[in-house]
Amino acid sequence: MALVLPQIFGYGFKGQFPGADGIKAEIFFNPNHLWFLIHLLLFVGIVGIIRLISSATATIFRPDIFKASWAMFKRFFVGVIYLPVPLAIIIILFFVLIPTGGELIANIAGTSIYFFLGYGLFSNMSLFNRMKSYWVYYVIFALLAFAAYLWLISELDAYDPKNEEDAALWGVVLLLKATCAILFSYGFIGLSEAKFGSDKHTWRWLSDSAYWIYLVHLPIVTMITFAMFSFSIPVEIKFILSIVTTSVIGVVTYKYLVRGTMVGLLLNGKGS
């Protein structure tokens, strides 16, 4: 992707693919489009270090005292964070997003909240089951918050977020953004588990393909979007066409080029 994206963006900006000599060399090795994967690898390393430290601490100190202290901390953390009504995590995410104005690429603390929320979710079956039972309510309230977010964004075109008088309004925007992110996450996790959580081969196959589609979707969707610049059709139609075409290309390439190869084994393991 590092080799393809500079060409695609050159096409998007100038209407033609630039030659290799027209692109700065460092752009070919720019990993910014994989920011989420980079963050994920960092978090995996952090979790590994934490587990190593906890294991070493348990052998140095009395195991029963250490386990009791850890269990007490875990119950407190789970009781505050993993609530059916996720007010605490929304508030935490809101304050974490403030320094970067809601953007996650330069905010590793923000993405860490999503990571550790997911990391601990499957050990909290009571919340997991509530998500499955009440996913409709999470999605409804998320849509309401999203509608309010879109309306407020449209009203704030003339406002300056650096202006102290407008800071409160932009604070509401960030709060709505955090609310949408968490509620949509709860709702879609619950929906997926309630409706698509079976062991049917089709759903398993599609879930396996998601890793590949995540890796290749960016250059595909970017190229399709740039190619439709000259089309005189509504932007909503372009959006739908982009999603459908990218999905088809991702699924087809996974089936015929990835599934039975070493890449498929690396992405999905031996069970794929």
C-alpha positions in Angstrom: 0.0 0.0 0.0 2.9 2.3 0.7 3.8 2.0 -3.0 0.3 2.4 -4.4 -1.2 5.2 -2.3 1.2 8.0 -3.6 0.2 7.1 -7.1 -3.5 7.1 -6.2 -3.4 10.5 -4.4 -1.3 11.9 -7.3 -4.2 10.9 -9.6 -6.7 12.4 -7.3 -5.0 15.8 -7.1 -3.9 16.1 -10.7 -6.1 13.8 -12.7 -3.3 11.6 -13.8 -0.9 9.1 -12.3 2.5 10.7 -11.6 5.8 9.1 -12.5 8.0 7.7 -9.8 10.3 10.7 -10.1 7.4 13.0 -9.3 6.9 11.6 -5.9 9.1 12.3 -2.9 10.9 9.2 -1.8 9.9 9.4 1.8 6.2 9.2 0.8 6.7 5.6 -0.3 7.6 4.7 3.2 5.0 6.7 5.1 3.0 4.4 7.4 0.5 6.9 8.5 -2.4 5.2 6.8 -1.8 2.2 9.1 -2.0 4.3 12.2 -4.7 2.1 13.8 -2.7 -1.0 13.3 0.4 0.7 14.7 -1.6 1.8 17.8 -2.9 -1.8 18.1 0.6 -3.3 18.1 1.6 -0.8 20.8 -1.3 -1.8 23.0 -0.6 -5.5 22.5 3.0 -4.8 23.7 1.8 -2.8 26.7 -0.6 -5.6 27.7 2.2 -8.1 27.4 4.4 -6.0 29.6 1.6 -5.5 32.2 1.0 -9.3 32.3 4.8 -9.9 32.7 5.0 -7.4 35.6 1.9 -8.8 37.3 3.3 -12.4 37.0 6.7 -11.3 38.4 5.0 -9.3 41.2 2.9 -12.3 42.2 6.0 -14.5 42.6 7.9 -11.8 44.7 5.0 -11.0 47.0 2.6 -13.4 48.7 0.4 -14.7 45.9 -2.8 -14.6 47.9 -2.3 -11.0 49.0 -1.5 -10.0 45.4 -4.5 -11.8 43.9 -6.8 -10.3 46.5 -5.6 -6.8 45.8 -5.8 -7.3 42.0 -9.3 -8.7 42.3 -10.4 -5.7 44.4 -9.0 -3.3 41.8 -10.5 -5.2 39.0 -14.0 -5.2 40.6 -13.7 -1.5 41.1 -12.5 -0.8 37.5 -15.1 -3.1 36.0 -17.9 -1.6 38.1 -17.0 1.9 37.0 -16.2 1.4 33.3 -18.3 -1.6 32.2 -21.7 -0.3 33.0 -24.9 -1.0 30.9 -25.3 2.8 30.8 -21.8 3.8 29.8 -21.7 7.3 31.2 -18.3 6.9 32.9 -16.4 5.8 29.7 -18.2 8.5 27.6 -17.0 11.2 30.1 -13.4 9.7 30.2 -13.3 9.6 26.4 -14.6 13.2 26.1 -11.8 14.6 28.2 -9.2 12.4 26.4 -10.4 13.7 23.0 -10.1 17.4 24.0 -6.4 17.9 23.2 -6.7 16.7 19.6 -10.2 18.1 18.9 -11.7 14.6 18.7 -9.2 13.2 16.2 -7.6 9.8 17.0 -4.6 9.5 14.7 -2.4 11.7 17.0 -4.2 10.6 20.2 -3.0 7.2 21.3 -4.8 7.7 24.7 -8.1 7.9 22.8 -7.6 4.7 20.9 -6.4 3.0 24.1 -9.8 3.5 25.6 -11.4 1.6 22.7 -8.7 -1.1 22.9 -9.0 -1.8 26.6 -12.8 -1.6 26.5 -12.8 -4.4 23.9 -10.0 -6.2 25.7 -12.0 -6.5 28.9 -15.5 -6.8 27.4 -15.5 -10.6 26.9 -14.6 -11.2 30.6 -17.7 -9.2 31.6 -20.4 -11.5 30.4 -23.2 -9.6 32.2 -22.5 -6.5 30.2 -22.0 -8.6 27.0 -25.4 -10.2 27.5 -27.0 -6.8 28.1 -25.5 -5.6 24.8 -27.1 -8.6 23.0 -30.5 -8.0 24.7 -30.7 -4.2 24.4 -28.7 -3.4 21.3 -31.7 -1.7 19.7 -31.8 0.9 22.5 -28.1 1.6 22.2 -28.4 2.1 18.4 -31.5 4.3 18.8 -29.8 6.6 21.3 -26.7 6.6 19.2 -28.7 7.7 16.2 -30.3 10.5 18.2 -26.9 11.7 19.4 -25.6 11.5 15.9 -28.5 13.5 14.5 -27.8 16.2 17.2 -24.1 16.1 16.3 -24.8 16.6 12.6 -27.2 19.5 13.3 -24.8 21.2 15.6 -21.9 20.8 13.2 -23.9 22.4 10.4 -24.8 25.3 12.8 -21.1 25.8 13.8 -19.7 26.6 10.4 -19.3 30.3 11.3 -17.8 29.5 14.8 -14.2 29.4 15.6 -13.2 26.5 18.0 -10.1 28.6 19.1 -12.5 31.4 20.3 -13.2 31.1 24.0 -16.8 32.2 23.5 -17.3 29.2 21.2 -15.4 26.7 23.3 -18.6 25.5 25.1 -20.3 24.7 21.8 -17.4 22.8 20.5 -17.3 21.0 23.9 -20.8 19.8 23.2 -19.7 18.6 19.8 -16.9 16.5 21.3 -19.3 15.1 24.0 -21.7 14.1 21.3 -18.9 12.6 19.3 -17.8 10.5 22.3 -21.4 9.5 23.0 -21.9 8.3 19.4 -18.7 6.4 19.4 -19.5 4.4 22.5 -23.2 3.9 22.0 -22.7 2.8 18.3 -20.0 0.4 19.6 -22.2 -1.1 22.2 -25.1 -1.3 19.8 -23.3 -2.9 16.9 -21.5 -5.4 19.1 -24.8 -6.4 20.5 -26.4 -6.6 17.1 -23.6 -8.7 15.7 -23.7 -11.2 18.5 -27.4 -11.4 18.7 -28.1 -11.8 15.0 -24.8 -13.0 13.4 -23.1 -14.8 16.3 -23.8 -18.3 15.1 -21.2 -20.8 13.9 -22.6 -20.8 10.4 -19.9 -21.2 7.7 -21.0 -18.0 5.9 -20.7 -15.7 8.9 -17.4 -17.3 9.9 -16.1 -16.8 6.3 -17.1 -13.2 6.2 -15.6 -12.5 9.6 -12.3 -14.1 8.4 -12.3 -11.9 5.3 -12.6 -8.7 7.5 -8.9 -8.7 8.3 -7.9 -8.7 4.6 -10.5 -6.1 3.7 -9.3 -3.8 6.5 -5.8 -4.0 5.1 -6.6 -3.4 1.4 -9.7 -1.1 1.6 -7.9 2.2 1.8 -6.3 2.3 -1.7 -9.4 0.7 -3.3 -11.9 3.1 -1.8 -9.6 6.1 -2.4 -9.1 5.2 -6.1 -12.9 4.6 -6.6 -13.7 7.9 -4.9 -11.2 9.8 -7.1 -12.5 8.1 -10.2 -16.0 9.3 -9.5 -15.0 13.0 -9.2 -16.2 13.7 -12.7 -19.5 11.8 -12.3 -22.6 14.1 -12.1 -24.5 12.0 -9.6 -25.6 12.8 -6.0 -22.8 12.3 -3.4 -25.0 9.8 -1.6 -25.0 7.5 -4.7 -21.2 7.9 -4.9 -20.9 6.9 -1.3 -23.1 3.8 -1.8 -21.2 2.8 -5.0 -17.9 3.2 -3.2 -18.9 1.0 -0.3 -20.4 -1.8 -2.5 -17.5 -1.8 -5.0 -14.9 -1.9 -2.3 -16.7 -4.7 -0.5 -17.0 -6.8 -3.7 -13.3 -6.3 -4.6 -12.3 -7.1 -1.0 -14.3 -10.3 -0.8 -13.4 -11.6 -4.2 -9.7 -11.0 -3.7 -9.9 -12.7 -0.3 -11.6 -15.7 -1.8 -9.3 -16.2 -4.8 -6.0 -14.7 -3.8 -5.8 -14.9 0.0 -8.0 -17.5 1.7 -5.9 -20.6 0.9 -2.5 -19.0 1.0 0.1 -18.2 3.6 -1.3 -14.7 3.9 -4.7 -16.2 4.8 -3.0 -18.5 7.4 -1.3 -15.5 8.9 -4.5 -13.4 9.1 -6.9 -16.1 10.2 -4.9 -19.0 11.7 -5.2 -22.7 10.9 -8.9 -22.8 11.2 -9.5 -20.7 8.0 
